[in-house]
Amino acid sequence: MNILLNLIRKALNDLRMGLTGELNQTGSMDMLLSHLLIMKIPEAWEKYAYESLKDSLGWFADLKERWDQYRNWTEMW
């Protein structure tokens, strides 16, 4: 889960910086943006994620619920 979250965080941060001109736009940024626009999970993320047939909105909502569950579980101990 941590690998996936770090990958998502870095990719989205790089995309934001690319769109604002702080970084040069790369092919992987273009691919990420096009996947997000059509509500599809990028393949680079799917490699570390659980299998799901949900679109990106449902997938992110499910990921947040899973993260909240892990965090709550670890706080109990």
Residue pairs with C-beta under 8 A, 6 or more apart in sequence:
1 66
1 67
1 70
3 48
4 45
4 48
4 49
4 63
5 67
7 44
7 45
7 48
8 45
11 28
11 32
11 42
11 44
11 45
12 32
14 23
14 26
14 29
15 29
15 32
15 33
17 23
18 24
18 25
18 26
18 29
19 25
19 33
23 29
28 44
31 42
32 42
35 41
35 42
35 56
36 42
36 56
39 55
39 56
39 57
40 55
40 56
41 49
41 52
41 56
41 59
49 59
49 63
52 58
52 59
52 62
54 62
